[in-house]
Amino acid sequence: MSRCGDAGGYSDIPINSADPRYAEPLVCVTGSGIAGKSYYYQNDGENPPYGHRVRGSLPDIWCRAGVLQSLRHANAFLRQYDAEVFVWDAYRTVEAQKALWRHVEYDVRERYPEMNDAAVFHEVIKYVSNPHRFEKDDPQTWPVHATGGAVDLTLRSLTTGELLDMGSGFDEICDYTPTAAFELLHSEGKCNADHPPMRNRRLLHWAMTKSGFANYPQEFWHFDRGTQLYVVNSDGVDEVAWYGYCDPPGTE
């Protein structure tokens, strides 16, 4: 399998601007029947580890029309398991991307004061696409969330409305952040086969990949459809991306 080891190793993937899906509009997830809440727009400590509204975040969640359709497909599959997707983020402004980069960089420097600048960069880009090289006319500089084709999400119970246990929080950087963290523990005999976080991650991964998404293995919550990172992580299903940069909703 061809897997991307960080959130920056996709820049050489071509994007087909002639694909009809390239021109798909952004649509609002909020009120579409898909559960979710704009994580970065929350305030007053409701969105750890930030604890405040992230600069450049949007009050509603937006994604490409085809991504929304695929999320509905995932929900149709999940219904038999008394579950549905719960979306935290999808389209993200470049301004918000810069704010998240600053947050993660600060956190890394605090935790690893011995790291030099190159090592810090290598650690940060595991979790955030580099926004500082962004050029609107250069596809090699586009963060995947700025295309509307990337989505961050989890699962919740249809019966109780409670989020399912994934073993770590959204945007929490720890040993359990990678998708396969509990699979590795299980292979080492340190985690039972019925461990809820492992089962829930399997269900999320299964539903999303059956619906045309590809997971970024460094983060259990991040999935792509049609982006450059999707191509890298889609096991050769597609060789060319079809979602490129798009301006924030409401702009001309």
Secondary structure, 3 states (H helix, E strand, C coil): CCCCCCCCCCCCCCECCCCHHHHCCEEECCCCCCEECCHHHCCCCCCCCCCCCCCCCCCCCEEEHHHHHHHHHHHHHHHHHCEEEEEEECCCCHHHHHHHHHHHHHHHHHHCCCCCHHHHHHHHCCCCCCCCCCCCCCHHHCCHHHHCCEEEEEEEECCCCCECCCCCCCCCCCCCCCCCHHHHHHHCCCCCCCCHHHHHHHHHHHHHHHCCCEECCCCCCEEECCCHHHHHHCCCCCCCECCCCCCCCCCC
